[in-house]
Amino acid sequence: MRLQSTRSTDPSPAGLILSAGQLAPTDIRDRLRRDHEEVLAELEALRAGGDGEALALLVRLRRRWVIHALAEETVVYRAVEGLEGDERKRADERFVEHELVEGLFDKLSRSRPGSSEWVARLGVARELIMRHIETEHEDLFPQLAQRFDAEGLDEMGEQFASARDKLTLLEEAKAA
């Protein structure tokens, strides 16, 4: 990955042209934003869904979260290793947040949908996910922009997508 020599302030997404003129993000920050939006959409579907479909929605959300978290830890967090002080502490917290959300999903899978325990755990999971996303956007994204040029951010985005695709195949194989 190429380190950036000066701070990038260009917020425009780099990407490939899709049908209807849409850009497919290649910058890691755009890929993470899209993943975060998809996780939040599935979380909201779970919160709004009926009890009969809750466990199936939870399985899908949990799978998406695990794949995202592992790809993010493997590619993105490793790229910003070596941080010191408060930045290092926050990096460590991101790993813990992934673990806590996964633990809540595990406990939800053993709870009765719609019960007070279910609702409470789902609410806490939502708050943790929202905090995690907010701090990544506020803290991690600027660090990435400072440390990597556009090519480096695109390369990291491609590595993230590749890791996510491989993890998806592994999860599908486990489920079969």
LUMDOGU-106751 format. One line per field, with one value per atom (N, C-alpha, C): residue number from 1; residue in one letter; chain; atom name; y, z, x. Coordinates in Angstrom, 1 decimal. Each point is the difference from the previous one (the first is absolute). Layout:
<zalos>
num	(NUM, ...) .
residuo	(A, ...) .
cadena	(A, ...) .
atomo	(CA, ...) .
c2	(Y, ...) .
c3	(Z, ...) .
c1	(X, ...) .
</zalos>
This chain:
<zalos>
num	(1, 1, 1, 2, 2, 2, 3, 3, 3, 4, 4, 4, 5, 5, 5, 6, 6, 6, 7, 7, 7, 8, 8, 8, 9, 9, 9, 10, 10, 10, 11, 11, 11, 12, 12, 12, 13, 13, 13, 14, 14, 14, 15, 15, 15, 16, 16, 16, 17, 17, 17, 18, 18, 18, 19, 19, 19, 20, 20, 20, 21, 21, 21, 22, 22, 22, 23, 23, 23, 24, 24, 24, 25, 25, 25, 26, 26, 26, 27, 27, 27, 28, 28, 28, 29, 29, 29, 30, 30, 30, 31, 31, 31, 32, 32, 32, 33, 33, 33, 34, 34, 34, 35, 35, 35, 36, 36, 36, 37, 37, 37, 38, 38, 38, 39, 39, 39, 40, 40, 40, 41, 41, 41, 42, 42, 42, 43, 43, 43, 44, 44, 44, 45, 45, 45, 46, 46, 46, 47, 47, 47, 48, 48, 48, 49, 49, 49, 50, 50, 50, 51, 51, 51, 52, 52, 52, 53, 53, 53, 54, 54, 54, 55, 55, 55, 56, 56, 56, 57, 57, 57, 58, 58, 58, 59, 59, 59, 60, 60, 60, 61, 61, 61, 62, 62, 62, 63, 63, 63, 64, 64, 64, 65, 65, 65, 66, 66, 66, 67, 67, 67, 68, 68, 68, 69, 69, 69, 70, 70, 70, 71, 71, 71, 72, 72, 72, 73, 73, 73, 74, 74, 74, 75, 75, 75, 76, 76, 76, 77, 77, 77, 78, 78, 78, 79, 79, 79, 80, 80, 80, 81, 81, 81, 82, 82, 82, 83, 83, 83, 84, 84, 84, 85, 85, 85, 86, 86, 86, 87, 87, 87, 88, 88, 88, 89, 89, 89, 90, 90, 90, 91, 91, 91, 92, 92, 92, 93, 93, 93, 94, 94, 94, 95, 95, 95, 96, 96, 96, 97, 97, 97, 98, 98, 98, 99, 99, 99, 100, 100, 100, 101, 101, 101, 102, 102, 102, 103, 103, 103, 104, 104, 104, 105, 105, 105, 106, 106, 106, 107, 107, 107, 108, 108, 108, 109, 109, 109, 110, 110, 110, 111, 111, 111, 112, 112, 112, 113, 113, 113, 114, 114, 114, 115, 115, 115, 116, 116, 116, 117, 117, 117, 118, 118, 118, 119, 119, 119, 120, 120, 120, 121, 121, 121, 122, 122, 122, 123, 123, 123, 124, 124, 124, 125, 125, 125, 126, 126, 126, 127, 127, 127, 128, 128, 128, 129, 129, 129, 130, 130, 130, 131, 131, 131, 132, 132, 132, 133, 133, 133, 134, 134, 134, 135, 135, 135, 136, 136, 136, 137, 137, 137, 138, 138, 138, 139, 139, 139, 140, 140, 140, 141, 141, 141, 142, 142, 142, 143, 143, 143, 144, 144, 144, 145, 145, 145, 146, 146, 146, 147, 147, 147, 148, 148, 148, 149, 149, 149, 150, 150, 150, 151, 151, 151, 152, 152, 152, 153, 153, 153, 154, 154, 154, 155, 155, 155, 156, 156, 156, 157, 157, 157, 158, 158, 158, 159, 159, 159, 160, 160, 160, 161, 161, 161, 162, 162, 162, 163, 163, 163, 164, 164, 164, 165, 165, 165, 166, 166, 166, 167, 167, 167, 168, 168, 168, 169, 169, 169, 170, 170, 170, 171, 171, 171, 172, 172, 172, 173, 173, 173, 174, 174, 174, 175, 175, 175, 176, 176, 176) .
residuo	(M, M, M, R, R, R, L, L, L, Q, Q, Q, S, S, S, T, T, T, R, R, R, S, S, S, T, T, T, D, D, D, P, P, P, S, S, S, P, P, P, A, A, A, G, G, G, L, L, L, I, I, I, L, L, L, S, S, S, A, A, A, G, G, G, Q, Q, Q, L, L, L, A, A, A, P, P, P, T, T, T, D, D, D, I, I, I, R, R, R, D, D, D, R, R, R, L, L, L, R, R, R, R, R, R, D, D, D, H, H, H, E, E, E, E, E, E, V, V, V, L, L, L, A, A, A, E, E, E, L, L, L, E, E, E, A, A, A, L, L, L, R, R, R, A, A, A, G, G, G, G, G, G, D, D, D, G, G, G, E, E, E, A, A, A, L, L, L, A, A, A, L, L, L, L, L, L, V, V, V, R, R, R, L, L, L, R, R, R, R, R, R, R, R, R, W, W, W, V, V, V, I, I, I, H, H, H, A, A, A, L, L, L, A, A, A, E, E, E, E, E, E, T, T, T, V, V, V, V, V, V, Y, Y, Y, R, R, R, A, A, A, V, V, V, E, E, E, G, G, G, L, L, L, E, E, E, G, G, G, D, D, D, E, E, E, R, R, R, K, K, K, R, R, R, A, A, A, D, D, D, E, E, E, R, R, R, F, F, F, V, V, V, E, E, E, H, H, H, E, E, E, L, L, L, V, V, V, E, E, E, G, G, G, L, L, L, F, F, F, D, D, D, K, K, K, L, L, L, S, S, S, R, R, R, S, S, S, R, R, R, P, P, P, G, G, G, S, S, S, S, S, S, E, E, E, W, W, W, V, V, V, A, A, A, R, R, R, L, L, L, G, G, G, V, V, V, A, A, A, R, R, R, E, E, E, L, L, L, I, I, I, M, M, M, R, R, R, H, H, H, I, I, I, E, E, E, T, T, T, E, E, E, H, H, H, E, E, E, D, D, D, L, L, L, F, F, F, P, P, P, Q, Q, Q, L, L, L, A, A, A, Q, Q, Q, R, R, R, F, F, F, D, D, D, A, A, A, E, E, E, G, G, G, L, L, L, D, D, D, E, E, E, M, M, M, G, G, G, E, E, E, Q, Q, Q, F, F, F, A, A, A, S, S, S, A, A, A, R, R, R, D, D, D, K, K, K, L, L, L, T, T, T, L, L, L, L, L, L, E, E, E, E, E, E, A, A, A, K, K, K, A, A, A, A, A, A) .
cadena	(A, A, A, A, A, A, A, A, A, A, A, A, A, A, A, A, A, A, A, A, A, A, A, A, A, A, A, A, A, A, A, A, A, A, A, A, A, A, A, A, A, A, A, A, A, A, A, A, A, A, A, A, A, A, A, A, A, A, A, A, A, A, A, A, A, A, A, A, A, A, A, A, A, A, A, A, A, A, A, A, A, A, A, A, A, A, A, A, A, A, A, A, A, A, A, A, A, A, A, A, A, A, A, A, A, A, A, A, A, A, A, A, A, A, A, A, A, A, A, A, A, A, A, A, A, A, A, A, A, A, A, A, A, A, A, A, A, A, A, A, A, A, A, A, A, A, A, A, A, A, A, A, A, A, A, A, A, A, A, A, A, A, A, A, A, A, A, A, A, A, A, A, A, A, A, A, A, A, A, A, A, A, A, A, A, A, A, A, A, A, A, A, A, A, A, A, A, A, A, A, A, A, A, A, A, A, A, A, A, A, A, A, A, A, A, A, A, A, A, A, A, A, A, A, A, A, A, A, A, A, A, A, A, A, A, A, A, A, A, A, A, A, A, A, A, A, A, A, A, A, A, A, A, A, A, A, A, A, A, A, A, A, A, A, A, A, A, A, A, A, A, A, A, A, A, A, A, A, A, A, A, A, A, A, A, A, A, A, A, A, A, A, A, A, A, A, A, A, A, A, A, A, A, A, A, A, A, A, A, A, A, A, A, A, A, A, A, A, A, A, A, A, A, A, A, A, A, A, A, A, A, A, A, A, A, A, A, A, A, A, A, A, A, A, A, A, A, A, A, A, A, A, A, A, A, A, A, A, A, A, A, A, A, A, A, A, A, A, A, A, A, A, A, A, A, A, A, A, A, A, A, A, A, A, A, A, A, A, A, A, A, A, A, A, A, A, A, A, A, A, A, A, A, A, A, A, A, A, A, A, A, A, A, A, A, A, A, A, A, A, A, A, A, A, A, A, A, A, A, A, A, A, A, A, A, A, A, A, A, A, A, A, A, A, A, A, A, A, A, A, A, A, A, A, A, A, A, A, A, A, A, A, A, A, A, A, A, A, A, A, A, A, A, A, A, A, A, A, A, A, A, A, A, A, A, A, A, A, A, A, A, A, A, A, A, A, A, A, A, A, A, A, A, A, A, A, A, A, A, A, A, A, A, A, A, A, A, A, A, A, A, A, A, A, A, A, A, A) .
atomo	(N, CA, C, N, CA, C, N, CA, C, N, CA, C, N, CA, C, N, CA, C, N, CA, C, N, CA, C, N, CA, C, N, CA, C, N, CA, C, N, CA, C, N, CA, C, N, CA, C, N, CA, C, N, CA, C, N, CA, C, N, CA, C, N, CA, C, N, CA, C, N, CA, C, N, CA, C, N, CA, C, N, CA, C, N, CA, C, N, CA, C, N, CA, C, N, CA, C, N, CA, C, N, CA, C, N, CA, C, N, CA, C, N, CA, C, N, CA, C, N, CA, C, N, CA, C, N, CA, C, N, CA, C, N, CA, C, N, CA, C, N, CA, C, N, CA, C, N, CA, C, N, CA, C, N, CA, C, N, CA, C, N, CA, C, N, CA, C, N, CA, C, N, CA, C, N, CA, C, N, CA, C, N, CA, C, N, CA, C, N, CA, C, N, CA, C, N, CA, C, N, CA, C, N, CA, C, N, CA, C, N, CA, C, N, CA, C, N, CA, C, N, CA, C, N, CA, C, N, CA, C, N, CA, C, N, CA, C, N, CA, C, N, CA, C, N, CA, C, N, CA, C, N, CA, C, N, CA, C, N, CA, C, N, CA, C, N, CA, C, N, CA, C, N, CA, C, N, CA, C, N, CA, C, N, CA, C, N, CA, C, N, CA, C, N, CA, C, N, CA, C, N, CA, C, N, CA, C, N, CA, C, N, CA, C, N, CA, C, N, CA, C, N, CA, C, N, CA, C, N, CA, C, N, CA, C, N, CA, C, N, CA, C, N, CA, C, N, CA, C, N, CA, C, N, CA, C, N, CA, C, N, CA, C, N, CA, C, N, CA, C, N, CA, C, N, CA, C, N, CA, C, N, CA, C, N, CA, C, N, CA, C, N, CA, C, N, CA, C, N, CA, C, N, CA, C, N, CA, C, N, CA, C, N, CA, C, N, CA, C, N, CA, C, N, CA, C, N, CA, C, N, CA, C, N, CA, C, N, CA, C, N, CA, C, N, CA, C, N, CA, C, N, CA, C, N, CA, C, N, CA, C, N, CA, C, N, CA, C, N, CA, C, N, CA, C, N, CA, C, N, CA, C, N, CA, C, N, CA, C, N, CA, C, N, CA, C, N, CA, C, N, CA, C, N, CA, C, N, CA, C, N, CA, C, N, CA, C, N, CA, C, N, CA, C, N, CA, C, N, CA, C, N, CA, C, N, CA, C, N, CA, C, N, CA, C, N, CA, C, N, CA, C, N, CA, C, N, CA, C, N, CA, C, N, CA, C, N, CA, C, N, CA, C, N, CA, C, N, CA, C, N, CA, C, N, CA, C, N, CA, C, N, CA, C, N, CA, C, N, CA, C, N, CA, C, N, CA, C, N, CA, C, N, CA, C) .
c2	(-1.2, 1.2, 1.2, 1.0, 1.2, 1.0, 0.4, 1.0, 1.4, 0.8, 1.4, 0.9, 0.8, 1.0, 1.3, 0.3, 1.2, -0.4, 0.8, -0.3, 0.2, -1.0, 0.1, 0.6, 0.9, 0.6, -0.2, -0.8, -0.2, -1.1, 0.4, -0.9, -0.8, 0.2, -0.6, -1.5, -0.9, -1.4, -0.4, -0.9, -0.6, -1.2, -0.3, -1.2, -0.4, -1.1, -0.5, 0.4, 0.2, 0.3, -1.3, 0.1, -1.1, 0.4, -0.8, 0.3, 1.3, 0.7, 1.2, 1.1, -0.1, 1.0, 0.1, -1.0, 0.0, -0.5, 0.6, -0.4, -1.2, -1.0, -1.1, 0.5, 0.2, 0.5, -0.9, 0.6, -0.8, 0.5, 1.3, 0.6, -0.8, -0.4, -0.7, 0.7, 1.3, 0.7, -0.1, 0.0, -0.2, -1.4, -0.9, -1.4, -0.3, 0.6, -0.2, 0.8, 1.2, 0.7, -0.9, -0.6, -0.8, -1.2, -0.7, -1.1, 0.5, 1.1, 0.5, 0.3, 0.6, 0.2, -1.3, -1.0, -1.3, -0.7, 0.1, -0.5, 0.7, 1.3, 0.8, -0.3, -0.2, -0.3, -1.4, -1.0, -1.3, 0.1, 0.8, 0.1, 0.6, 1.1, 0.6, -1.0, -0.8, -1.0, -1.0, -0.4, -0.9, 0.7, 1.2, 0.7, 0.2, 0.2, 0.2, -1.3, -1.0, -1.3, -0.7, -0.9, -0.8, -1.1, -0.5, -1.0, -1.3, -0.3, -1.2, 0.0, 1.2, 0.1, 0.5, 0.3, 0.6, -0.8, -1.3, -0.9, -0.1, 0.0, -0.1, 1.3, 1.2, 1.3, 0.1, -0.5, 0.0, -0.8, -1.1, -0.9, 0.8, 0.7, 0.7, 1.2, 0.8, 1.1, -0.4, -1.1, -0.5, -0.4, -0.7, -0.4, 1.2, 1.0, 1.2, 0.7, 0.1, 0.7, -0.7, -1.4, -0.7, 0.1, -0.1, 0.2, 1.4, 1.0, 1.3, 0.2, -0.4, 0.2, -0.7, -1.2, -0.7, 0.6, 0.4, 0.6, 1.4, 0.7, 1.3, -0.2, -0.9, -0.2, -0.5, -0.9, -0.5, 1.0, 0.8, 1.0, 1.4, 0.5, 1.5, 0.2, -0.8, 0.3, -0.4, -1.0, -0.3, 1.1, 0.7, 1.1, 1.2, 0.2, 1.1, -0.4, -1.3, -0.4, 0.9, 0.0, 0.8, 1.4, 0.2, 1.3, 0.1, 1.1, 0.2, 0.8, -0.1, 0.8, -0.3, 1.1, -0.1, -0.6, 0.1, -0.6, -1.5, -0.5, -1.4, -0.6, 0.8, -0.4, -0.2, 1.0, -0.1, -1.2, -0.3, -1.1, -1.3, -0.1, -1.2, -0.1, 1.2, 0.0, -0.5, 0.2, -0.4, -1.6, -0.6, -1.5, -0.5, 0.7, -0.4, 0.2, 1.1, 0.3, -1.1, -0.5, -1.1, -1.2, -0.3, -1.2, 0.1, 1.2, 0.2, -0.1, 0.5, -0.1, -1.5, -0.7, -1.4, -0.8, 0.4, -0.7, 0.3, 1.2, 0.3, -0.7, -0.1, -0.8, -1.5, -0.5, -1.4, -0.1, 0.9, -0.1, 0.2, 0.9, 0.2, -1.3, -0.7, -1.3, -1.0, 0.2, -1.0, 0.6, 1.2, 0.7, -0.1, 0.2, 0.0, 1.3, 0.0, 1.3, 0.7, 1.3, 0.8, 0.0, -0.8, 0.0, 1.3, 0.3, 1.2, -0.1, -1.2, -0.3, 0.2, -0.5, 0.2, 1.5, 0.7, 1.4, 0.8, -0.3, 0.7, -0.3, -1.3, -0.4, 0.6, 0.0, 0.6, 1.5, 0.7, 1.4, 0.3, -0.8, 0.2, -0.3, -1.0, -0.3, 1.2, 0.5, 1.2, 1.2, 0.3, 1.1, -0.3, -1.2, -0.3, 0.1, -0.5, 0.1, 1.5, 0.8, 1.4, 0.7, -0.3, 0.7, -0.4, -1.3, -0.5, 0.7, 0.1, 0.6, 1.5, 0.7, 1.4, 0.3, -0.8, 0.3, -0.4, -1.0, -0.4, 1.2, 0.5, 1.1, 1.3, 0.2, 1.2, -0.1, -1.2, -0.2, -0.8, -1.1, -0.9, 0.6, 0.5, 0.5, 1.1, 1.0, 1.0, -0.5, -1.0, -0.7, -0.6, -0.7, -0.6, 1.0, 1.1, 1.1, 0.6, 0.1, 0.6, -1.0, -1.3, -0.9, -0.6, 0.1, -0.7, 1.0, -0.1, 0.8, -0.7, 0.6, -0.6, -1.4, -0.2, -1.4, -1.0, 0.4, -0.9, -0.3, 1.0, -0.2, -0.9, 0.1, -0.9, -1.4, -0.1, -1.3, -0.7, 0.7, -0.5, -0.4, 0.8, -0.3, -1.4, -0.2, -1.2, -1.2, 0.2, -1.1, -0.3, 1.0, -0.2, -0.8, 0.4, -0.7, -1.4, -0.3, -1.3, -0.9, 0.6, -0.7, -0.3, 1.0, -0.2, -1.1, 0.0, -1.0, -1.4, -0.2, -1.3, -0.4, 0.9, -0.3, -0.4, 0.7, -0.4, -1.4, -0.4, -1.4, -0.9, 0.3, -0.9, -0.1, 1.1, -0.1, -0.8, 0.2, -0.8, -1.5, -0.3, -1.4, -0.6, 0.8, -0.5, -0.2, 0.8, 0.0, -1.2, -0.5, -1.0, -1.4) .
c3	(0.0, 0.0, 0.0, -0.7, -0.1, 1.1, 0.8, 1.0, -0.7, 0.6, -0.6, 0.6, -0.9, 0.4, 0.6, -0.4, 0.5, 0.3, 0.9, 0.3, -1.1, -0.2, -1.1, 0.5, -0.7, 0.4, -1.0, -1.0, -1.1, 0.5, 0.2, 0.5, -1.1, -1.2, -1.1, -0.1, -0.2, 0.0, -1.3, 0.1, -1.2, -0.3, -1.2, -0.3, -1.4, -0.2, -1.4, -0.3, -1.3, -0.5, 0.0, 0.6, -0.1, -0.9, -0.1, -0.9, 0.6, -0.8, 0.4, 0.5, -0.4, 0.4, 1.4, 0.8, 1.4, 0.2, 1.0, 0.3, 1.0, -0.3, 0.9, 0.8, 1.3, 0.8, 0.0, -0.1, 0.2, 1.2, 0.3, 1.2, 1.2, 0.9, 1.2, 0.8, 0.1, 0.8, -0.6, -1.3, -0.7, 0.2, -0.1, 0.2, 1.4, 1.0, 1.3, 0.3, -0.6, 0.2, -0.6, -1.1, -0.6, 0.9, 0.4, 1.0, 1.2, 0.6, 1.2, -0.3, -1.2, -0.3, -0.1, -0.6, -0.2, 1.4, 0.9, 1.3, 0.7, -0.1, 0.7, -0.6, -1.3, -0.6, 0.4, 0.1, 0.5, 1.5, 0.8, 1.4, 0.2, -0.8, 0.0, -0.4, -1.1, -0.4, 1.1, 0.8, 1.1, 1.1, 0.3, 1.0, -0.4, -1.3, -0.4, -0.4, -0.2, -0.4, 1.0, -0.4, 0.9, 0.7, 1.1, 0.7, -0.8, -0.9, -0.8, -0.9, -0.5, -0.9, 0.7, 1.3, 0.7, 0.0, 0.2, 0.1, -1.3, -1.1, -1.4, -0.3, 0.4, -0.2, 0.9, 1.2, 0.8, -0.6, -0.5, -0.6, -1.1, -0.9, -1.1, 0.5, 1.0, 0.5, 0.7, 0.8, 0.7, -1.0, -1.1, -1.0, -0.7, -0.3, -0.7, 1.0, 1.3, 1.0, 0.1, 0.1, 0.2, -1.2, -1.2, -1.2, -0.1, 0.3, -0.1, 1.1, 1.2, 1.1, -0.3, -0.4, -0.3, -1.1, -1.1, -1.1, 0.4, 0.8, 0.5, 0.9, 0.9, 0.9, -0.8, -0.9, -0.8, -0.9, -0.6, -1.0, 0.6, 0.5, 0.4, 1.3, 1.0, 1.3, -0.1, -0.7, -0.2, -0.7, -0.9, -0.7, 0.9, 1.1, 0.9, 1.3, 0.0, 1.2, 0.2, 1.2, 0.2, 0.6, 0.2, 0.5, 1.5, 0.5, 1.4, 0.8, 1.3, 0.9, -0.2, -0.1, -0.1, -1.3, -1.0, -1.3, 0.1, 0.7, 0.2, 0.9, 1.1, 0.8, -0.7, -0.9, -0.8, -1.0, -0.5, -0.9, 0.7, 1.2, 0.9, 0.3, 0.2, 0.3, -1.2, -1.2, -1.1, -0.1, 0.4, 0.0, 1.1, 1.1, 1.1, -0.4, -0.7, -0.4, -0.9, -1.0, -0.8, 0.8, 1.0, 0.8, 0.9, 0.5, 0.8, -0.8, -1.2, -0.8, -0.4, -0.3, -0.4, 1.2, 1.2, 1.3, 0.2, -0.3, 0.1, -1.0, -1.2, -1.0, 0.4, 0.6, 0.5, 1.0, 1.0, 1.0, -0.5, -1.0, -0.7, -0.6, -0.6, -0.7, 0.9, 1.3, 1.0, 0.8, -0.4, 0.7, -0.8, 0.6, -0.7, -0.6, -1.3, -0.7, 0.6, 0.2, 0.6, 1.5, 0.6, 1.5, 0.5, 1.2, 0.5, -0.1, 0.3, -0.2, -1.4, -1.0, -1.4, -0.4, 0.4, -0.3, 0.6, 1.3, 0.6, -0.6, -0.3, -0.7, -1.4, -0.7, -1.3, 0.0, 1.0, 0.2, 0.3, 0.9, 0.4, -1.3, -0.7, -1.2, -1.0, -0.2, -0.9, 0.5, 1.3, 0.5, -0.2, 0.3, -0.3, -1.4, -0.9, -1.4, -0.5, 0.5, -0.4, 0.5, 1.3, 0.5, -0.8, -0.3, -0.7, -1.4, -0.7, -1.3, 0.1, 0.9, 0.2, 0.3, 0.9, 0.3, -1.1, -0.8, -1.2, -1.0, -0.2, -1.0, 0.5, 1.3, 0.5, 0.3, 0.4, 0.4, -1.0, -0.4, -0.9, -1.4, -0.6, -1.4, -0.1, 0.9, -0.2, 0.2, 0.8, 0.1, -1.3, -0.6, -1.3, -1.0, 0.0, -1.0, 0.2, 1.3, 0.3, -0.4, 0.2, -0.2, -1.4, -0.8, -1.3, -1.1, -1.2, -1.1, -0.7, -1.0, -0.7, -0.5, -0.5, -0.5, 1.1, 1.1, 1.2, 0.6, 0.0, 0.5, -0.9, -1.3, -1.0, 0.2, 0.1, 0.2, 1.2, 1.1, 1.3, -0.2, -0.8, -0.3, -0.7, -1.0, -0.7, 0.9, 0.8, 1.0, 0.9, 0.5, 0.8, -0.7, -1.2, -0.8, -0.2, -0.3, -0.2, 1.3, 1.1, 1.3, 0.3, -0.2, 0.2, -0.9, -1.2, -1.0, 0.5, 0.4, 0.5, 1.2, 1.0, 1.2, -0.3, -1.0, -0.3, -0.6, -0.8, -0.5, 1.1, 1.0, 1.2, 0.8, 0.2, 0.8, -0.8, -1.3, -0.8, 0.1, -0.1, 0.1, 1.4, 1.0, 1.4, 0.1, -0.6, 0.1, -0.8, -1.0, -0.9, 0.7) .
c1	(0.8, -0.8, 0.9, -0.4, 0.8, -0.4, 0.9, -0.2, -0.1, -0.8, -0.2, 1.0, 0.6, 1.0, -0.6, -1.2, -0.7, -1.4, -0.7, -1.4, -0.9, -0.9, -1.0, -1.2, -0.6, -1.2, -1.1, 0.3, -0.9, -1.1, -1.2, -1.0, -0.7, 0.3, -0.7, 0.4, -1.0, 0.2, 0.7, 1.0, 0.6, -0.8, -0.2, -0.8, -0.1, -0.6, -0.3, -1.4, -0.3, -1.3, -0.9, -1.1, -1.0, -1.1, -1.0, -1.1, -0.7, -0.7, -0.7, 0.9, 1.3, 1.0, 0.4, -0.4, 0.4, 1.5, 0.6, 1.4, 0.0, 0.8, 0.3, 1.2, -0.1, 1.1, 1.2, 1.1, 1.3, 0.8, -0.2, 0.6, -0.5, 0.9, -0.4, -1.1, 0.1, -1.0, -1.4, -0.1, -1.3, -0.5, 0.9, -0.4, -0.5, 0.7, -0.4, -1.4, -0.1, -1.3, -1.2, 0.2, -1.0, -0.3, 1.0, -0.2, -0.7, 0.3, -0.6, -1.5, -0.3, -1.4, -0.8, 0.6, -0.7, -0.2, 1.0, -0.2, -1.1, 0.0, -1.1, -1.4, 0.0, -1.3, -0.5, 0.9, -0.4, -0.4, 0.7, -0.3, -1.4, -0.3, -1.4, -1.0, 0.2, -0.9, -0.3, 1.0, -0.1, -0.9, 0.3, -0.7, -1.5, -0.3, -1.4, -0.7, 0.7, -0.6, -0.8, -0.8, -0.8, 0.8, -0.5, 0.7, 0.3, -0.9, 0.1, 1.2, 0.4, 1.2, 1.2, -0.1, 1.1, 1.3, -0.1, 1.2, 0.7, -0.8, 0.6, 0.7, -0.6, 0.6, 1.3, -0.1, 1.2, 1.2, -0.3, 1.0, 0.7, -0.8, 0.5, 0.9, -0.5, 0.7, 1.3, -0.1, 1.2, 1.1, -0.4, 0.9, 0.7, -0.8, 0.5, 1.0, -0.4, 0.9, 1.3, -0.1, 1.3, 0.9, -0.5, 0.8, 0.6, -0.8, 0.4, 1.1, -0.2, 0.9, 1.4, -0.1, 1.3, 0.8, -0.7, 0.7, 0.5, -0.7, 0.4, 1.3, -0.1, 1.1, 1.3, -0.2, 1.1, 0.7, -0.8, 0.6, 0.1, -1.0, 0.0, 0.8, -0.4, 0.6, 1.5, 0.4, 1.4, 0.8, -0.7, 0.6, 0.4, -0.8, 0.2, 0.7, 0.5, 0.7, 1.3, 0.5, 1.1, -0.3, -1.3, -0.5, 0.4, 0.1, 0.4, -1.0, 0.1, -0.9, -1.5, -0.7, -1.5, -0.4, 0.7, -0.3, 0.1, 1.0, 0.2, -1.1, -0.4, -1.1, -1.3, -0.3, -1.2, 0.0, 1.2, 0.1, -0.3, 0.5, -0.3, -1.5, -0.6, -1.5, -0.8, 0.4, -0.7, -0.1, 1.1, 0.0, -1.0, 0.0, -0.9, -1.4, -0.3, -1.4, -0.5, 0.9, -0.4, -0.4, 0.9, -0.2, -1.3, -0.3, -1.2, -1.2, -0.1, -1.2, -0.2, 1.1, -0.1, -0.6, 0.5, -0.5, -1.5, -0.4, -1.5, -0.8, 0.5, -0.7, -0.1, 1.0, 0.0, -1.1, 0.0, -1.1, -1.4, -0.1, -1.3, -0.5, 1.0, -0.4, -0.6, 0.3, -0.5, -1.2, -0.4, -1.1, -1.3, -1.1, -1.3, -0.3, -0.1, -0.3, -1.2, 0.1, -1.1, 0.0, 0.8, 0.0, 0.7, -0.1, 0.7, 1.5, 0.5, 1.4, 0.5, -0.8, 0.3, 0.0, -1.0, -0.1, 1.2, 0.3, 1.1, 1.4, 0.2, 1.3, 0.1, -1.1, 0.0, 0.3, -0.6, 0.2, 1.5, 0.6, 1.4, 0.9, -0.4, 0.8, -0.1, -1.1, -0.2, 0.8, 0.0, 0.8, 1.5, 0.5, 1.4, 0.4, -0.9, 0.3, 0.0, -0.9, -0.1, 1.3, 0.4, 1.2, 1.2, 0.1, 1.1, 0.1, -1.1, 0.0, 0.4, -0.6, 0.2, 1.5, 0.6, 1.4, 0.9, -0.4, 0.9, -0.1, -1.2, -0.1, 0.7, 0.0, 0.6, 1.5, 0.4, 1.4, 0.9, -0.5, 0.7, 0.1, -1.1, 0.1, 1.0, 0.0, 1.1, 1.4, 0.2, 1.3, 0.4, -0.9, 0.2, 0.4, -0.7, 0.2, 1.4, 0.4, 1.3, 1.2, -0.3, 1.1, 0.2, -1.1, 0.0, -0.5, 0.6, -0.4, -1.2, -0.6, -1.2, 0.3, 1.1, 0.4, 0.0, 0.6, 0.1, -1.3, -0.9, -1.4, -0.8, 0.2, -0.6, 0.5, 1.3, 0.6, -0.5, -0.1, -0.5, -1.5, -0.7, -1.4, -0.1, 0.8, 0.0, 0.4, 1.0, 0.4, -1.2, -0.7, -1.1, -1.1, -0.3, -1.0, 0.4, 1.2, 0.5, -0.1, 0.4, -0.1, -1.5, -0.9, -1.4, -0.6, 0.4, -0.5, 0.5, 1.2, 0.5, -0.7, -0.2, -0.7, -1.5, -0.6, -1.3, -0.1, 1.0, 0.0, 0.2, 0.8, 0.2, -1.3, -0.6, -1.3, -1.1, 0.0, -1.0, 0.3, 1.3, 0.4, -0.3, 0.2, -0.4, -1.5, -0.8, -1.4, -0.6, 0.7, -0.5, 0.0) .
</zalos>
